[in-house]
């Protein structure tokens, strides 16, 4: 019988742990360094250690800058939310 408990993952897209260092540069010039907590086909969660006013960044357009071994990716995105709980702190962003 299938598990129908409330702890079942109800996300529409698969989330993949990533863990690479990245930069989030917002349209107002704010630059945040962090680590990609996870990503999906629709966006990233950027784990941070603080240092900026998170509420001012919500709804801003930005770009995620990820340095790969052979090239640099600059991915247009929008900051959706700020999250801080017992296990993580950072920003949810969606790709544009």
Secondary structure by P-SEA (a helix, b strand, c coil): ccccccccccccbbbbbbbbbbbbbcccbbbbbbccccccccbbbbbbcccccccccccbbbbbbbbcccbbbbbbbbbccccccccbbbbbbbcc
